[in-house]
Amino acid sequence: MNEQDIDTTTPNVARVYDYYLGGGANFEADREFANKMLAILPEARIAAIANRRFQGRAVRFAAQQGVRQFLDLGAGIPTAHPTHEVARAVHPDAKVVYVDSEPIAAAHGVRKLSGDERAISVRARLQDVDEVIEKAGELLDFTEPVTVMALAILHFVPDEEDPDGILARYAAATVPGSHAVVSHATAEGAAGMRTAAVAARYTASANRSGHLRSKERFTAMLTPYELVAPGVVWTKQWRPDDPVEAEDPEASAMYAAVGRKR
Ligand SMILES: C[S@@+](CC[C@H](N)C(=O)[O-])C[C@H]1O[C@@H](n2cnc3c(N)ncnc32)[C@H](O)[C@@H]1O
């Protein structure tokens, strides 16, 4: 990581999200921005935690379907229960490639994974599909099923960059039996107007623009996959371990789905 890559004075989505989750890899500008967002949308913290919990349940599910390889796009700063730990509770030999465009997230990943021969962290943009597949191919075997993960990241991709097409290209690079684990922020639901206000502030102040999408749009993105029950739901509602976890589902502010490639 080059020093000049790191701007600690502009709020950064990876570090703001880390702060929502109670992590320590954030700076004053991130905390100040996050606290302003929490004043508008106190659910942001609940939403981040619910999203991570969905991720854990979905990775465990995919592993239980026999998938041993994971491509975690926009993985973020490594935090509690990262993908390789969850997957290896099912398959101790599971392999994971973490991808993030932010130098700080990729660098934390490299540090955390040093010495691990079955997990790597790569700095790349998920839009650069060929580059990501090529780098991931140094560890993953794309002739075997791979779980492609895109959690809380596609809402940073504008329509002009074709998020549907990007997801379709990742799906095309994988064999039948592969899975997708995806979540996406929305302005639908009880907190919708306040979520939209937060997205507008991300666009104005942080280093990423927010693009909230409807359940219908999100479902259309998942066309390359056959959705696993219960289909597209709020993150809190996707196969909760305990029914209490699914209470107040709209506080999730994000839709979730798991798909299987036919
Ligand atoms: C809200 S965090 C989500 C982290 C993790 N996927 C999760 O759901 O817990 C979004 C992450 O996506 C990364 N990101 C944003 N745009 C990206 C892009 N175009 N390519 C790769 N990563 C990106 C950010 O740096 C950040 O770490």
The ligand as an ORCA input file, in Angstrom:
! r2SCAN-3c Opt
* xyz 0 1
  C     -20.400     -1.335      3.067
  S     -18.876     -2.167      2.840
  C     -19.412     -3.872      2.805
  C     -18.360     -4.846      3.287
  C     -18.774     -6.321      3.255
  N     -19.051     -6.768      1.886
  C     -20.001     -6.569      4.105
  O     -21.106     -6.662      3.539
  O     -19.889     -6.656      5.327
  C     -18.571     -1.872      1.089
  C     -17.171     -2.233      0.659
  O     -17.115     -2.234     -0.770
  C     -15.905     -1.628     -1.171
  N     -16.116     -1.121     -2.525
  C     -16.867     -0.064     -2.912
  N     -16.855      0.054     -4.247
  C     -16.089     -0.971     -4.719
  C     -15.707     -1.411     -6.019
  N     -16.112     -0.764     -7.089
  N     -14.944     -2.513     -6.131
  C     -14.505     -3.178     -5.028
  N     -14.827     -2.812     -3.768
  C     -15.606     -1.718     -3.607
  C     -15.639     -0.556     -0.121
  O     -14.270     -0.193     -0.075
  C     -16.104     -1.256      1.138
  O     -15.062     -1.957      1.748
*
